[in-house]
Amino acid sequence: MISRRAFSGLSVSAAFAASPKLNYILVLADDTGYGDIGKQTPHLNRLASGGIRFTDHYSCSPVCSPARAGLMTGLIPDRVGIFGVLREADDASHGLDLKTKTMADHFRAQGYKTALLGKWHLGMSEPYRPNRRGFDYFWGFLNGMHDYSTNLSAGGGGRGTRQTYENETPIELKSYFPALLARKAVEFIEANRDRPYFLYLATPLTHTPLQAPPDESASNNFEIYSAMLRYMDATIGQMREALERTGQWDRTVFIFLSDNGWVKKVTPDVAPVGSNGPLRGGKYELYEGGIRVPCIVRWPGLSHPGTTCSTPSWFPDWLPTLTGAKTRDGEDIRPLIAGKPGNTKRTLYWRFADRLVNTPLSYAARQGRWKRLDDELFDLAADPGEKHPIRSNRLRKELETFKAEVR
C-alpha cells in the first residue's frame, strides 16, 4: 500500500506524479438507484467503509448513452454528439464523436492496458466500436439493453439480434450474462497482475429486463430486482477477492458509479422496483432521482476510510482525475477524495428531453446547495427531495447563458 506519509507537504498532483503506477477499475452499474445501496449490498458497503462515499455525485444525463459519453470523454454529451439515448433508428450509423479522445485513449497513451467488459452503447457501427476508441480489449455487447438469458439485444440497437463481441469478433453466449461477466472480470484481473491497467466494467445490472439469476427462486418483480442487485454486488466481491488474492488490492483504485437513477416514469415493461431513496423523480428526468447517483471510491494512499464528501461533482470529472488530462467540463477531484475542501462556487449544467417517455426539454444547474430546474429553485441542503420550490432568481442568469451555449 502507498503510504499516506508520501503526501505530507505535497499537493495531490505533485504526490501522484512521483508515485508508482496504480491500476484503475471503474465499475458502472446500469439504472441502479441512489437508494439501492444498503442492506442488500454488503460488498459495496464494505468498499465504502474502506474509502469515501460521494453523497452529491452526478451523472451528466438521466439516461444511458449521454451519461456514458460524459464519463468517457470528460465533456457534457452535447459536445460529443450524443444528445439522447441511442435507440433502434439511430444507433447503427451514429455514436460518440470520432474526433474526441476517450478515457481509454488517454490511459493507453500512458502505457496502460485498457479493457471494457460489459455494455458499450456509444455506437454500433465499426468506427464507433470500443476497439477503435482506445480499448485494447472488449468483451460484451454494443447495444443498450440485453436479454440476460438469450444474450440477444432487447433494445437500444439491433433488437432481437446478437450483438455480443470479443474485440471485433461476434461471439455466441449461452448462459446468464452477468455470471459470464463476473467470470471475465476475475480472469482479466488474474491475467494482468504484472502490468498496470484500466478496467472499465460496465455491468448491465440492474437495467431491465427483470431476469433473476437461474439459481434464484424469485416470484415477483421486487424479488427479481433484489436478486439482480445482490448479484451485481456479489460481482464487486468477486473482483475484490481476486485483487486481494493476487496482491493488487492496495495498488488499485476502485470506483463504483451508476449511470442514472431507477425509472419512476413507469411504462408497461418497467416496474417501480428500484429505489432512488429520498430523491424526487428518476430516469428520464432532471430531478435529483434521475441524475444524482451512488459513488464510492477507494484510492490507496489518498482516500480515508469511512469518509463522505458532499461537494457536488460529476461524471466529466473522472477523466481529468484519473488520467491528468484537462477537459472543458471536468475537474480533477483528487483533492476531494483526499478530504480537502471543495469548490462550492462551481456550476454543473444539464439539458435533456425524451419524446419516447414524454419528457419535455428541460435545463438544470447546480451550484453549491442550490439547484435550478427550469423555473424552479431548490435548496438541496434543506430539501433534497425537491418538494419546496423557492421564489428567487438565483442561478437564472447562469442557466440562460448555458441554454444559449448549447442551443
C-alpha positions as a printed Julia matrix, in Angstrom:
407×3 Matrix{Float64}:
   0.0     0.0     0.0
   1.23    3.52   -0.79
   1.78    5.33    2.49
  -0.21    8.48    3.14
   3.05    9.95    4.5
   4.17   10.29    0.89
   1.6    13.05    0.5
   2.65   15.05    3.54
   3.55   18.58    2.47
   2.87   17.88   -1.21
  -0.05   18.82   -3.42
  -2.15   15.87   -4.55
  -0.97   16.31   -8.16
   2.7    16.51   -7.19
   2.45   13.45   -4.97
   0.9    11.3    -7.66
   3.29   12.48  -10.33
   6.03   10.74   -8.31
   4.05    7.66   -7.25
   4.15    4.19   -8.82
   1.53    3.38  -11.44
  -1.72    2.18   -9.96
  -4.38    0.02  -11.54
  -7.74    1.71  -12.14
 -11.04   -0.15  -12.05
 -14.18    1.8   -12.89
 -17.42   -0.11  -12.34
 -20.55    1.44  -13.84
 -23.9    -0.04  -12.82
 -26.96    0.47  -15.03
 -30.12    2.18  -13.68
 -29.16    1.39  -10.09
 -30.84    4.0    -7.91
 -29.37    6.27   -5.23
 -31.35    4.4    -2.57
 -30.45    0.89   -3.75
 -27.11    0.78   -1.93
 -27.64   -0.52    1.6
 -28.96   -3.7     3.19
 -28.66   -5.79    0.02
 -25.16   -4.63   -0.98
 -22.67   -5.82    1.69
 -19.68   -5.72   -0.68
 -20.36   -2.14   -1.73
 -20.9    -1.22    1.91
 -17.52   -2.72    2.72
 -15.96   -0.78   -0.15
 -17.45    2.45    1.24
 -16.2     1.68    4.76
 -12.66    1.44    3.39
 -12.89    4.53    1.2
 -15.02    7.59    0.56
 -18.66    7.94   -0.46
 -19.68   10.97   -2.51
 -23.2    11.92   -1.41
 -23.72   14.55   -4.13
 -22.22   12.94   -7.21
 -24.0    13.36  -10.54
 -24.32   11.7   -13.88
 -24.33   14.19  -16.75
 -27.6    12.72  -18.05
 -30.6    10.76  -16.75
 -30.22    8.12  -19.5
 -27.59    5.62  -20.63
 -25.78    6.86  -23.75
 -25.23   10.51  -22.8
 -24.14    9.51  -19.3
 -21.53    7.14  -20.71
 -20.4     9.74  -23.23
 -19.69   12.26  -20.46
 -17.93    9.65  -18.35
 -15.66    8.53  -21.19
 -14.78   12.0   -22.55
 -14.89   14.44  -19.62
 -17.33   16.58  -21.63
 -21.06   17.18  -21.47
 -22.77   14.88  -24.01
 -23.94   17.8   -26.16
 -20.31   18.46  -27.1
 -19.64   14.91  -28.32
 -22.7    14.22  -30.47
 -24.79   12.21  -28.0
 -27.98   14.19  -27.37
 -30.1    11.32  -26.05
 -30.17    7.57  -25.58
 -29.19    5.69  -28.76
 -32.12    3.59  -29.96
 -33.06    1.41  -32.9
 -33.38    4.14  -35.52
 -30.08    5.95  -34.97
 -27.56    3.67  -33.31
 -26.38    1.78  -36.39
 -24.99    4.94  -38.03
 -24.33    7.18  -35.05
 -22.11    7.23  -31.99
 -19.6     9.08  -29.86
 -17.82   11.86  -31.79
 -14.86   10.27  -33.55
 -12.55   13.25  -33.04
 -12.9    13.21  -29.25
 -10.41   11.22  -27.17
 -11.81    8.82  -24.61
 -10.54    7.98  -21.16
  -9.2     4.75  -22.65
  -7.24    6.72  -25.28
  -5.53    8.71  -22.54
  -4.73    5.65  -20.44
  -3.35    3.73  -23.41
  -1.09    6.67  -24.32
   0.36    6.4   -20.79
   1.22    2.73  -21.2
  -1.79    1.12  -19.52
  -3.61   -1.9   -20.84
  -7.21   -0.86  -21.39
 -10.28   -3.08  -21.29
 -14.04   -2.73  -21.47
 -16.15   -5.59  -20.15
 -19.94   -5.33  -20.48
 -22.12   -2.69  -22.11
 -20.91   -0.09  -24.64
 -23.99    1.78  -26.03
 -21.99    4.54  -27.71
 -22.23    3.37  -31.3
 -22.63    0.01  -33.03
 -21.06    0.53  -36.47
 -17.36   -0.23  -36.82
 -15.83    3.26  -36.47
 -17.57    3.74  -33.1
 -16.79    0.39  -31.5
 -14.66    0.09  -28.35
 -11.51   -1.23  -30.04
 -11.47    1.91  -32.2
 -12.0     4.15  -29.14
  -8.94    3.35  -27.05
  -9.73   -0.1   -25.65
  -7.18   -2.86  -26.21
  -9.72   -5.48  -25.22
 -13.5    -5.58  -25.43
 -15.87   -8.31  -24.29
 -19.58   -7.6   -24.06
 -22.39   -6.11  -26.14
 -22.65   -3.0   -28.28
 -26.33   -2.13  -27.87
 -28.24   -0.66  -24.95
 -30.43   -3.41  -23.47
 -29.51   -7.07  -23.19
 -31.54  -10.19  -22.59
 -29.54  -11.96  -19.89
 -30.81  -15.43  -20.8
 -30.88  -15.47  -24.62
 -27.97  -13.0   -24.91
 -29.75  -11.17  -27.74
 -30.38   -7.45  -27.96
 -33.54   -6.43  -26.13
 -33.38   -2.85  -27.46
 -31.13    0.15  -27.92
 -29.95   -1.08  -31.31
 -30.23   -4.38  -33.16
 -33.28   -5.6   -31.28
 -33.62   -9.39  -31.46
 -30.13   -9.89  -32.94
 -26.85  -10.99  -31.45
 -24.67   -8.01  -30.54
 -22.11   -9.76  -28.31
 -18.44   -9.43  -29.28
 -14.94  -10.25  -28.19
 -12.98   -7.4   -29.68
 -14.22   -7.25  -33.32
 -15.38  -10.88  -33.46
 -19.05  -11.78  -32.89
 -19.47  -14.39  -30.15
 -22.35  -16.58  -29.04
 -23.05  -16.75  -25.31
 -25.22  -19.45  -23.76
 -25.75  -18.7   -20.06
 -26.71  -15.89  -17.69
 -24.78  -12.86  -18.93
 -23.94  -11.3   -15.53
 -22.35  -14.59  -14.44
 -20.2   -14.66  -17.57
 -19.26  -11.03  -17.0
 -18.18  -11.64  -13.41
 -16.03  -14.58  -14.53
 -14.47  -12.44  -17.27
 -13.63   -9.67  -14.79
 -11.86  -12.1   -12.47
  -9.96  -13.62  -15.4
  -8.79  -10.2   -16.52
  -7.6    -9.26  -13.03
  -5.7   -12.52  -12.67
  -4.13  -12.35  -16.13
  -2.88   -8.77  -15.79
  -1.4    -8.79  -12.3
   2.05   -7.82  -13.59
   1.19   -4.68  -15.58
  -0.83   -1.51  -14.9
  -4.28   -1.44  -16.43
  -7.52    0.48  -16.74
 -10.56   -1.8   -16.49
 -13.96   -0.31  -17.28
 -16.56   -2.83  -16.14
 -19.96   -1.64  -17.4
 -22.36   -4.13  -15.87
 -25.89   -4.12  -17.37
 -27.39   -4.79  -13.92
 -29.83   -3.62  -12.68
 -31.31   -2.49  -16.01
 -34.37   -4.28  -17.37
 -35.33   -6.87  -18.45
 -36.04   -8.13  -14.95
 -34.33  -11.53  -15.06
 -33.0   -13.12  -11.9
 -30.02  -15.49  -11.81
 -31.06  -19.07  -12.66
 -30.48  -20.32   -9.11
 -32.73  -17.65   -7.53
 -36.36  -18.52   -6.72
 -37.86  -15.06   -7.28
 -41.63  -14.97   -7.68
 -42.35  -11.28   -8.34
 -40.67   -8.19   -9.79
 -39.45   -6.93   -6.43
 -37.75  -10.23   -5.64
 -36.27  -10.4    -9.13
 -34.84   -6.89   -8.86
 -33.41   -7.68   -5.43
 -31.73  -10.78   -6.82
 -30.2    -8.76   -9.65
 -28.98   -6.12   -7.23
 -27.4    -8.73   -4.96
 -25.75  -10.39   -7.96
 -24.23   -7.1    -9.07
 -22.94   -6.56   -5.53
 -21.54  -10.1    -5.42
 -19.57   -9.34   -8.6
 -17.86   -6.49   -6.73
 -16.99   -9.01   -4.02
 -15.53  -11.47   -6.54
 -13.39   -8.76   -8.1
 -12.1    -7.64   -4.71
 -11.25  -11.21   -3.72
  -9.27  -11.64   -6.95
  -7.41   -8.38   -6.36
  -6.55   -9.36   -2.78
  -5.54  -12.88   -3.73
  -3.17  -11.64   -6.45
  -1.65   -8.85   -4.34
  -3.22   -6.0    -6.33
  -5.78   -4.59   -3.89
  -3.52   -1.98   -2.31
  -2.31   -0.7    -5.65
  -5.72   -0.5    -7.33
  -8.05    2.5    -7.43
 -11.61    1.12   -7.31
 -14.59    3.32   -8.27
 -18.27    2.4    -8.29
 -20.94    4.51  -10.03
 -24.39    4.13  -11.58
 -25.21    5.77  -14.91
 -28.52    7.25  -13.71
 -31.36    6.6   -11.29
 -34.07    3.96  -11.42
 -37.0     4.87  -13.66
 -40.04    6.44  -11.97
 -41.92    7.16  -15.2
 -43.44    3.69  -15.21
 -44.13    2.11  -18.59
 -45.8    -1.26  -19.3
 -42.44   -3.08  -19.34
 -40.89   -1.33  -16.31
 -41.95   -1.95  -12.72
 -41.33    0.57   -9.9
 -38.95   -1.73   -8.06
 -35.7     0.24   -7.75
 -35.11    2.95   -5.17
 -33.86    6.5    -5.54
 -34.16    6.95   -1.77
 -35.46   10.36   -0.68
 -34.85   11.91   -4.09
 -37.6    13.1    -6.41
 -38.08   11.63   -9.87
 -35.89    9.12  -11.66
 -34.51    8.07  -15.02
 -35.59   10.37  -17.89
 -35.85   13.36  -15.51
 -33.5    16.1   -14.3
 -34.85   15.89  -10.77
 -32.3    14.5    -8.32
 -33.6    10.95   -8.61
 -32.6    10.88  -12.27
 -29.1    12.33  -12.08
 -27.73   12.01   -8.51
 -26.09    8.59   -8.36
 -24.22    6.3    -5.97
 -20.47    6.99   -5.95
 -17.91    5.07   -3.88
 -14.14    5.47   -4.25
 -11.27    3.59   -2.65
  -7.94    5.13   -3.6
  -4.95    3.6    -1.76
  -2.92    6.26    0.0
  -5.41    9.02   -0.84
  -8.93    8.27    0.35
  -9.63    8.0     4.08
 -11.68    5.0     5.32
 -15.33    5.59    6.08
 -15.47    9.22    4.96
 -18.04   11.13    2.92
 -17.96   14.16    0.63
 -20.96   16.4    -0.05
 -19.26   18.77   -2.52
 -21.04   18.41   -5.89
 -19.06   16.5    -8.52
 -19.99   14.64  -11.67
 -19.05   12.18  -14.44
 -16.88   14.54  -16.54
 -14.55   14.86  -13.53
 -13.29   11.31  -13.82
 -11.23   11.7   -16.98
  -9.04   14.53  -15.58
  -8.97   12.89  -12.15
  -7.71    9.54  -13.4
  -5.61   10.5   -16.42
  -4.46   14.04  -15.67
  -5.82   15.32  -19.0
  -7.67   18.63  -18.9
 -11.21   18.92  -20.22
 -13.67   21.76  -20.59
 -16.32   20.33  -18.28
 -14.39   18.23  -15.78
 -12.17   18.98  -12.8
  -9.55   16.91  -11.01
 -11.33   15.84   -7.83
  -8.39   14.09   -6.17
  -8.35   16.84   -3.53
 -11.95   15.92   -2.67
 -11.02   12.25   -2.49
  -8.21   13.21   -0.1
 -10.7    15.03    2.13
  -9.77   18.58    1.2
 -12.38   21.38    0.87
 -14.18   21.61   -2.44
 -15.18   24.36   -4.85
 -18.72   25.33   -3.82
 -18.94   28.09   -6.47
 -18.64   25.68   -9.37
 -21.77   25.25  -11.51
 -22.85   21.99  -13.18
 -25.34   22.06  -16.07
 -27.76   19.65  -17.75
 -30.05   19.64  -20.76
 -32.45   16.79  -21.52
 -35.58   15.79  -23.43
 -37.02   12.42  -24.43
 -40.05   12.07  -26.7
 -40.49    8.35  -26.07
 -41.5     8.93  -22.44
 -42.85   12.46  -22.95
 -40.1    14.29  -21.09
 -40.17   17.92  -22.27
 -36.98   19.82  -22.96
 -35.57   20.8   -19.56
 -32.47   22.59  -18.27
 -30.9    22.38  -14.83
 -27.97   23.89  -12.93
 -26.4    23.02   -9.56
 -24.14   25.38   -7.62
 -23.28   24.6    -4.02
 -26.51   23.9    -2.14
 -28.66   25.48   -4.86
 -30.29   23.85   -7.88
 -32.44   25.42  -10.56
 -34.58   23.17  -12.78
 -36.22   25.37  -15.42
 -38.27   27.86  -13.36
 -37.93   26.08  -10.02
 -35.18   26.77   -7.47
 -34.41   24.32   -4.66
 -32.21   24.45   -1.59
 -30.88   20.9    -1.7
 -29.22   21.14    1.7
 -32.61   21.68    3.34
 -34.8    20.0     0.71
 -33.01   17.1    -1.07
 -36.37   15.73   -2.18
 -37.11   18.93   -4.16
 -40.55   19.31   -2.63
 -40.46   23.03   -1.87
 -39.51   25.38   -4.74
 -38.23   28.8    -3.68
 -39.12   32.1    -5.3
 -35.78   33.53   -6.38
 -33.78   34.46   -9.49
 -30.68   32.66   -8.18
 -28.93   30.73  -10.99
 -31.43   32.02  -13.58
 -28.8    34.05  -15.44
 -26.32   31.16  -15.42
 -28.93   28.77  -16.79
 -29.92   31.21  -19.55
 -26.27   31.51  -20.55
 -25.98   27.72  -20.73
 -29.15   27.47  -22.82
 -27.74   29.93  -25.33
 -24.47   28.0   -25.48
 -25.95   24.58  -26.23
 -28.96   25.7   -28.25
